[in-house]
């Protein structure tokens, strides 16, 4: 079996070679990154003519493509002046969908714009790009709608763009992100072990943590509107998506004494790990285990937790089904019985962007 490796400073008997063919270059080059237009989308909005390879239909059958740069199938391509691509007429009674591609053609030894013709059909679909090493490799720029009976064509962008490289920070990640381009991902590696490793994104809406890595974070929830605190309180949470948190809470009374609402309060609550987004109310479900049926409550009680609309704090409030009749619906939970355990878990939207 032959072993080949390249490029080295000189050919050798171990299979190393110095010069590479265009096919060998492509075998290397396509691994360096996916096909993409060489342009980072850092602005909050763009007009249709502001981006590379912008297009317009001219002479009813031609598409004029403006300058741009791209990486396709392991090769760099640059168009430095407008170029027109012709679309074949469609004289049939069925519509067609064509594409305009950037094509790396190994037989020609070049990369060029090209039109790819679809098939007329009652439900036309666009032809898929070719991606064959050593042959032709295509990246789609536009889908072209070609109506039946030679109707006027139209172009819809299908371009994929480059983006800033992902970077990492040992600490001070949010402050470091201030200097990055929009569209950047940054990883907090927390090399001193003082916090949690996470991924963040700097986008149009600002800085947001996408997800925590590794172990979930611990926190100690507090009972709200209550005469005291349960003997056992534990919570865990983590970011699972932009502006989204998963959490779980366990509040347990360790003595036979119940914890009730204080003063004029009519329902118990507890604190969340991160303040909720109060643009809308949110609901979490839970379960109250009361094995000794203390405080005249059942063994198991379905608990509904409300994160109220307009509430930008970390507070959540508890409801349970009326124990006398279902017709009464839900009542505020006023008592956490002695020797009972309340468990709640779920996901909710937080207020990372200051929407409240």
C-alpha positions as CSV (number, residue, x, y, z in Angstrom):
1,X,0.0,0.0,0.0
2,X,1.4,3.4,-1.0
3,X,1.6,6.3,1.5
4,X,1.5,9.8,0.2
5,X,1.9,13.1,2.2
6,X,2.4,16.7,1.2
7,X,3.6,19.4,0.9
8,X,7.2,19.0,2.2
9,X,10.4,20.8,1.2
10,X,11.5,17.9,-1.0
11,X,10.3,14.6,-2.2
12,X,11.5,11.5,-0.3
13,X,11.3,7.7,-0.2
14,X,8.8,7.8,2.6
15,X,6.1,9.1,0.3
16,X,6.5,12.8,1.0
17,X,6.2,15.2,-2.0
18,X,7.0,18.9,-2.4
19,X,4.8,19.9,-5.3
20,X,1.1,19.2,-5.3
21,X,-1.4,18.9,-8.1
22,X,-4.6,20.9,-8.2
23,X,-6.5,17.7,-7.2
24,X,-4.2,17.2,-4.2
25,X,-4.6,20.9,-3.3
26,X,-8.3,20.5,-3.3
27,X,-8.1,17.4,-1.1
28,X,-6.3,19.6,1.5
29,X,-8.1,22.9,0.8
30,X,-11.7,21.8,1.2
31,X,-10.9,20.7,4.8
32,X,-9.9,24.2,5.8
33,X,-13.4,25.5,5.9
34,X,-16.8,25.2,4.3
35,X,-17.9,26.9,1.2
36,X,-18.8,30.5,1.9
37,X,-18.9,34.1,0.7
38,X,-15.9,36.0,2.1
39,X,-17.9,38.6,4.1
40,X,-18.9,38.8,7.7
41,X,-22.5,39.9,8.5
42,X,-21.7,42.4,11.2
43,X,-24.3,45.1,10.6
44,X,-27.8,45.0,12.0
45,X,-29.4,45.1,8.6
46,X,-28.5,45.2,4.9
47,X,-30.1,46.4,1.7
48,X,-30.3,43.8,-1.1
49,X,-27.6,45.6,-3.1
50,X,-25.1,46.1,-0.2
51,X,-23.8,42.5,-0.1
52,X,-21.2,40.8,-2.2
53,X,-22.5,39.1,-5.4
54,X,-25.6,41.3,-5.3
55,X,-27.8,40.6,-8.4
56,X,-30.4,42.1,-10.7
57,X,-32.3,40.7,-13.6
58,X,-31.5,42.5,-16.9
59,X,-32.8,41.9,-20.5
60,X,-35.5,39.7,-19.0
61,X,-33.4,36.5,-19.2
62,X,-30.0,37.5,-17.7
63,X,-28.9,38.0,-14.1
64,X,-26.1,40.5,-13.4
65,X,-23.9,39.5,-10.6
66,X,-21.9,42.2,-8.7
67,X,-18.3,41.7,-7.4
68,X,-17.5,39.5,-4.5
69,X,-15.1,36.9,-3.1
70,X,-15.7,33.3,-2.0
71,X,-14.1,30.1,-0.9
72,X,-15.5,27.1,-2.9
73,X,-14.3,23.5,-2.8
74,X,-10.9,24.4,-1.4
75,X,-10.2,27.2,-3.9
76,X,-10.4,31.0,-3.6
77,X,-12.6,32.9,-6.1
78,X,-12.8,36.6,-6.8
79,X,-15.1,38.6,-9.2
80,X,-13.8,42.1,-9.5
81,X,-16.4,43.5,-12.0
82,X,-20.0,42.8,-12.7
83,X,-20.7,39.7,-14.8
84,X,-23.9,38.5,-16.5
85,X,-25.2,35.0,-16.4
86,X,-27.8,33.9,-18.9
87,X,-30.8,31.8,-18.0
88,X,-32.2,29.5,-20.7
89,X,-35.7,30.2,-21.9
90,X,-38.6,28.0,-20.6
91,X,-41.1,27.4,-23.4
92,X,-42.9,24.6,-21.6
93,X,-46.2,24.9,-19.7
94,X,-44.5,24.0,-16.4
95,X,-42.3,26.2,-14.2
96,X,-38.6,25.5,-13.6
97,X,-36.1,26.3,-10.8
98,X,-32.5,26.9,-11.9
99,X,-29.5,27.9,-9.8
100,X,-26.5,30.2,-10.3
101,X,-23.4,28.7,-8.7
102,X,-19.8,29.3,-8.2
103,X,-18.2,26.2,-9.7
104,X,-14.7,24.9,-9.2
105,X,-14.0,22.8,-12.3
106,X,-10.9,20.6,-12.1
107,X,-11.0,19.8,-15.8
108,X,-10.8,23.5,-16.6
109,X,-8.5,24.3,-13.7
110,X,-10.5,27.4,-12.7
111,X,-13.5,28.6,-10.6
112,X,-16.3,30.4,-12.5
113,X,-19.9,31.5,-12.3
114,X,-22.3,29.1,-14.0
115,X,-26.1,28.6,-14.4
116,X,-27.5,25.1,-13.6
117,X,-30.8,24.2,-15.3
118,X,-33.5,22.5,-13.4
119,X,-36.4,20.4,-14.7
120,X,-39.8,21.8,-15.6
121,X,-42.4,20.4,-13.3
122,X,-45.8,21.1,-11.6
123,X,-43.8,21.3,-8.4
124,X,-40.3,22.3,-9.5
125,X,-37.3,21.9,-7.3
126,X,-33.8,23.3,-7.7
127,X,-30.9,21.1,-8.7
128,X,-28.6,20.2,-5.9
129,X,-25.0,21.4,-6.2
130,X,-22.3,19.0,-7.3
131,X,-19.6,18.3,-4.8
132,X,-17.1,15.8,-6.2
133,X,-13.4,16.0,-5.4
134,X,-11.3,16.1,-8.5
135,X,-14.3,16.9,-10.7
136,X,-16.8,19.8,-10.1
137,X,-17.6,21.4,-6.8
138,X,-20.4,24.0,-6.6
139,X,-21.7,26.6,-4.1
140,X,-25.1,28.0,-4.8
141,X,-25.5,31.8,-4.9
142,X,-29.0,32.1,-6.2
143,X,-32.2,30.2,-6.9
144,X,-33.8,31.4,-10.1
145,X,-37.6,31.1,-10.6
146,X,-38.2,30.4,-14.3
147,X,-42.0,30.5,-14.9
148,X,-43.8,28.5,-17.6
149,X,-44.2,30.0,-21.1
150,X,-41.1,32.1,-20.8
151,X,-42.4,34.3,-18.0
152,X,-40.2,36.8,-16.3
153,X,-37.5,35.3,-14.1
154,X,-36.6,36.3,-10.5
155,X,-33.6,35.6,-8.3
156,X,-33.6,34.6,-4.6
157,X,-30.4,34.7,-2.6
158,X,-29.1,31.3,-1.2
159,X,-25.6,32.6,-0.2
160,X,-23.9,31.4,2.9
161,X,-21.4,33.8,4.4
162,X,-18.2,33.5,6.5
163,X,-18.3,34.5,10.1
164,X,-15.7,35.5,12.7
165,X,-13.7,32.6,14.1
166,X,-14.7,31.2,17.5
167,X,-12.4,32.4,20.3
168,X,-11.8,31.6,23.9
169,X,-11.2,33.7,27.0
170,X,-9.6,32.5,30.3
171,X,-11.7,35.0,32.3
172,X,-13.4,38.5,31.9
173,X,-15.2,37.0,29.0
174,X,-18.0,39.5,28.7
175,X,-15.6,42.4,28.8
176,X,-13.4,40.7,26.2
177,X,-16.5,40.2,23.9
178,X,-17.0,44.0,23.8
179,X,-14.1,44.2,21.3
180,X,-15.3,41.3,19.0
181,X,-17.3,41.6,15.8
182,X,-21.0,41.0,15.8
183,X,-21.6,37.3,15.0
184,X,-18.8,36.1,17.2
185,X,-18.9,33.1,19.5
186,X,-16.7,33.2,22.5
187,X,-16.0,30.5,25.1
188,X,-15.3,31.3,28.7
189,X,-12.8,28.6,29.7
190,X,-12.7,29.7,33.3
191,X,-9.1,28.5,33.8
192,X,-9.0,29.6,37.4
193,X,-12.0,27.5,38.4
194,X,-13.9,30.4,39.9
195,X,-17.1,30.0,37.8
196,X,-18.7,27.9,35.1
197,X,-17.4,27.3,31.6
198,X,-19.9,28.5,28.9
199,X,-20.5,29.6,25.3
200,X,-21.7,33.1,24.5
201,X,-22.7,34.9,21.3
202,X,-22.4,38.5,20.4
203,X,-25.3,39.2,18.0
204,X,-27.7,41.9,16.8
205,X,-29.4,42.0,20.2
206,X,-26.3,42.1,22.3
207,X,-24.2,39.7,24.4
208,X,-26.0,36.5,25.6
209,X,-24.8,33.2,27.2
210,X,-25.9,30.3,25.0
211,X,-25.2,27.4,27.3
212,X,-23.2,26.2,30.2
213,X,-20.7,23.4,29.8
214,X,-19.9,20.7,32.4
215,X,-21.7,20.5,35.7
216,X,-24.8,22.5,36.5
217,X,-24.5,25.4,38.9
218,X,-25.8,25.2,42.5
219,X,-27.9,27.9,44.2
220,X,-29.9,28.1,47.5
221,X,-33.5,29.1,46.9
222,X,-35.3,31.1,49.6
223,X,-39.0,30.7,50.5
224,X,-40.9,33.9,50.0
225,X,-43.9,35.3,52.0
226,X,-43.2,32.7,54.6
227,X,-43.0,32.5,58.4
228,X,-39.6,30.8,58.1
229,X,-37.3,28.9,55.8
230,X,-37.4,25.1,55.2
231,X,-34.6,23.1,56.9
232,X,-33.4,21.8,53.6
233,X,-33.1,24.0,50.5
234,X,-31.2,23.1,47.3
235,X,-31.3,24.2,43.7
236,X,-29.4,23.6,40.5
237,X,-29.5,25.5,37.2
238,X,-27.8,26.1,33.9
239,X,-28.1,28.1,30.7
240,X,-29.4,25.7,28.0
241,X,-30.0,28.2,25.1
242,X,-29.8,31.9,24.5
243,X,-32.0,33.7,27.2
244,X,-33.2,30.3,28.5
245,X,-32.5,28.6,31.8
246,X,-33.2,25.1,33.1
247,X,-33.5,24.7,36.9
248,X,-34.6,22.4,39.6
249,X,-35.5,23.2,43.3
250,X,-36.1,21.1,46.4
251,X,-37.5,22.7,49.5
252,X,-38.1,20.3,52.4
253,X,-39.3,20.8,56.0
254,X,-37.1,18.7,58.3
255,X,-39.3,19.0,61.4
256,X,-43.0,18.3,62.1
257,X,-43.6,22.1,62.1
258,X,-45.3,23.6,59.0
259,X,-44.2,26.8,57.3
260,X,-47.1,29.1,56.5
261,X,-47.6,32.4,54.9
262,X,-46.6,35.5,56.9
263,X,-48.7,38.6,57.6
264,X,-51.3,39.3,55.0
265,X,-49.6,37.2,52.3
266,X,-51.9,34.6,50.7
267,X,-49.4,32.4,48.8
268,X,-45.9,31.1,49.3
269,X,-43.2,31.6,46.7
270,X,-39.5,31.0,46.2
271,X,-36.5,32.6,44.5
272,X,-35.3,31.6,41.0
273,X,-31.6,31.4,40.1
274,X,-31.9,34.1,37.5
275,X,-34.5,36.8,37.1
276,X,-37.3,35.8,34.7
277,X,-38.4,37.8,31.6
278,X,-41.6,39.5,32.7
279,X,-42.8,40.3,29.2
280,X,-45.2,37.4,29.6
281,X,-46.2,35.2,32.5
282,X,-44.5,31.7,32.5
283,X,-45.6,28.5,34.2
284,X,-43.5,25.8,35.9
285,X,-44.9,22.5,37.3
286,X,-44.0,20.8,40.5
287,X,-45.0,18.2,43.1
288,X,-45.5,18.4,46.9
289,X,-44.9,15.2,48.8
290,X,-46.7,15.1,52.2
291,X,-46.4,11.5,53.4
292,X,-48.0,12.0,56.8
293,X,-50.9,14.1,55.3
294,X,-50.1,16.9,57.7
295,X,-51.9,20.3,57.6
296,X,-55.0,18.5,56.3
297,X,-53.4,18.1,52.8
298,X,-53.1,15.0,50.6
299,X,-50.0,12.8,50.2
300,X,-49.2,14.1,46.8
301,X,-50.2,17.5,45.5
302,X,-49.8,18.9,41.9
303,X,-48.2,22.3,42.2
304,X,-48.3,25.1,39.6
305,X,-45.7,27.8,39.8
306,X,-46.3,31.2,38.2
307,X,-43.6,33.6,37.0
308,X,-45.9,36.6,36.8
309,X,-46.1,39.0,33.8
310,X,-44.5,42.3,34.6
311,X,-42.3,40.7,37.3
312,X,-38.7,41.3,36.5
313,X,-37.4,39.9,39.7
314,X,-36.4,36.4,40.6
315,X,-39.7,35.6,42.4
316,X,-42.0,32.7,41.6
317,X,-45.4,31.9,43.3
318,X,-47.1,28.7,44.1
319,X,-50.7,27.4,43.5
320,X,-52.4,24.0,44.2
321,X,-55.8,22.5,43.4
322,X,-58.5,23.3,45.9
323,X,-58.9,20.3,48.2
324,X,-62.6,20.6,48.6
325,X,-63.9,20.7,45.0
326,X,-62.4,20.9,41.6
327,X,-64.9,23.6,40.7
328,X,-62.9,26.0,42.9
329,X,-59.8,25.6,40.6
330,X,-56.4,26.6,42.1
331,X,-55.7,28.3,45.4
332,X,-52.5,30.0,46.6
333,X,-50.4,27.5,48.5
334,X,-50.4,28.9,52.1
335,X,-48.7,26.0,53.9
336,X,-45.7,23.8,53.4
337,X,-46.5,20.9,55.8
338,X,-44.1,19.5,58.3
339,X,-41.9,16.6,57.0
340,X,-42.9,17.4,53.4
341,X,-40.9,18.0,50.3
342,X,-41.6,20.4,47.5
343,X,-39.9,19.8,44.1
344,X,-40.1,22.0,41.0
345,X,-38.2,21.9,37.8
346,X,-38.5,23.3,34.3
347,X,-37.2,25.9,31.8
348,X,-38.0,29.5,31.5
349,X,-37.0,32.6,29.6
350,X,-34.8,35.1,31.5
351,X,-34.2,38.8,30.8
352,X,-30.7,38.9,29.3
353,X,-31.5,41.7,27.0
354,X,-33.3,44.0,29.5
355,X,-36.8,43.7,27.9
356,X,-38.7,44.3,31.2
